[in-house]
Amino acid sequence: MGVEEHVVSHYARAGLEAAILAGLAAAGKDVARLGIDDLAPVDEFHVGGRAATEVLAAELKLAAGMKLLDIGSGLGGTARYLAARYGCDVTGIDLTEDFVAVANALAARVGLGRRVRYVHGSAADLPFPPAAFAGATMLHTGMNIADKAPVFRGVRRVLEPGGFFAIYDIMAEADLAALAYPQPWASTAATSFVEPAARYAACLAEAGFTLTHQRRRRDLADAFFARLRTTVASAPPLGLHLVMGDTTRTKVANMIAGVEAGLIAPVTLIARAD
Ligand SMILES: C[S@@+](CC[C@H](N)C(=O)[O-])C[C@H]1O[C@@H](n2cnc3c(N)ncnc32)[C@H](O)[C@@H]1O
């Protein structure tokens, strides 16, 4: 198995759509009348959840009709938020076929099937023409990408000049030898490619981007970790434990320990295509 197959086997989860719908119903939602906010506890698979997506989007000068690409779109919450809140036209791409299917089904359920679509594919081989998008987002996906330089060159190719590339990843703040696994993004160190922000910045510059924003987001982490601890303790009907599966407790504990020990931190980077 290559790295991408291992990444998919970490995330793949059969029956996820049915589990999410059952969770929504158990939480008292009418599954025939869902809105994007109903899905937020489960479809924003990154530190800070929806709040982090809102904070990042607010930095981006978004406008209705803008064509955007979300790389590693997961269950699709970020793309649906950008479409519903800002009127953008968003394409998501993700390696995990189970996630792509659920993302498309959920978009149809909330009436966003025309403004949002998710395709199955790799960030390493973006199947889009040059300058197809005005901006790209990538949330908590770089940790699965071993060689970021060619991926960032591919992102630059599909962006218009002046287009933005907004990244929100877990990045390395120290030597990671002591980081324990599984983490939410990787079962073992073999598919974890957490790197320092300086490495991202170098890859962005080499790919033809100018970095315009860089910020460590511990502020988003603290409230989110308190919520995750509650999720682990009480397993509410709807939450990221549906996506992380049986090892949720260990993944969450290992991630929080890594952040609290100063090994890793969530960081936002925004760059403009030269
Ligand atoms: C932690 S999840 C984040 C999902 C989503 N961005 C979010 O924030 O809710 C990471 C996602 O990246 C996807 N992924 C990992 N490596 C990828 C690659 N090389 N190309 C496309 N998607 C990838 C995984 O399948 C997974 O859905």
The ligand as a MOL file (V3000), in Angstrom:
LIG
                    3D

  0  0  0     0  0            999 V3000
M  V30 BEGIN CTAB
M  V30 COUNTS 27 29 0 0 0
M  V30 BEGIN ATOM
M  V30 1 C -8.7390 15.8860 8.9720 0
M  V30 2 S -9.6540 15.7080 7.5230 0 CHG=1
M  V30 3 C -10.1820 17.4000 7.2480 0
M  V30 4 C -11.3880 17.4860 6.3400 0
M  V30 5 C -11.9130 18.8740 6.0640 0
M  V30 6 N -10.9130 19.7040 5.4260 0
M  V30 7 C -12.3940 19.5110 7.3240 0
M  V30 8 O -11.6920 20.3880 7.8340 0
M  V30 9 O -13.4690 19.1560 7.7960 0 CHG=-1
M  V30 10 C -8.4060 15.5050 6.2620 0
M  V30 11 C -8.9830 15.2000 4.8970 0
M  V30 12 O -7.9560 15.2900 3.9200 0
M  V30 13 C -8.1600 14.2760 2.9730 0
M  V30 14 N -6.8700 14.0630 2.3140 0
M  V30 15 C -5.7100 13.6140 2.8630 0
M  V30 16 N -4.7290 13.5710 1.9420 0
M  V30 17 C -5.2750 14.0290 0.7870 0
M  V30 18 C -4.7720 14.2290 -0.5290 0
M  V30 19 N -3.5030 13.9530 -0.8510 0
M  V30 20 N -5.6190 14.6950 -1.4700 0
M  V30 21 C -6.9140 14.9740 -1.1720 0
M  V30 22 N -7.4460 14.7960 0.0510 0
M  V30 23 C -6.6350 14.3420 1.0210 0
M  V30 24 C -8.6600 13.1070 3.7860 0
M  V30 25 O -9.3060 12.1580 2.9900 0
M  V30 26 C -9.5720 13.8220 4.7760 0
M  V30 27 O -10.8780 13.9340 4.2700 0
M  V30 END ATOM
M  V30 BEGIN BOND
M  V30 1 1 1 2
M  V30 2 1 2 3
M  V30 3 1 2 10
M  V30 4 1 3 4
M  V30 5 1 4 5
M  V30 6 1 5 6
M  V30 7 1 5 7
M  V30 8 2 7 8
M  V30 9 1 7 9
M  V30 10 1 10 11
M  V30 11 1 11 12
M  V30 12 1 11 26
M  V30 13 1 12 13
M  V30 14 1 13 14
M  V30 15 1 13 24
M  V30 16 1 14 15
M  V30 17 1 14 23
M  V30 18 2 15 16
M  V30 19 1 16 17
M  V30 20 1 17 18
M  V30 21 2 17 23
M  V30 22 1 18 19
M  V30 23 2 18 20
M  V30 24 1 20 21
M  V30 25 2 21 22
M  V30 26 1 22 23
M  V30 27 1 24 25
M  V30 28 1 24 26
M  V30 29 1 26 27
M  V30 END BOND
M  V30 END CTAB
M  END
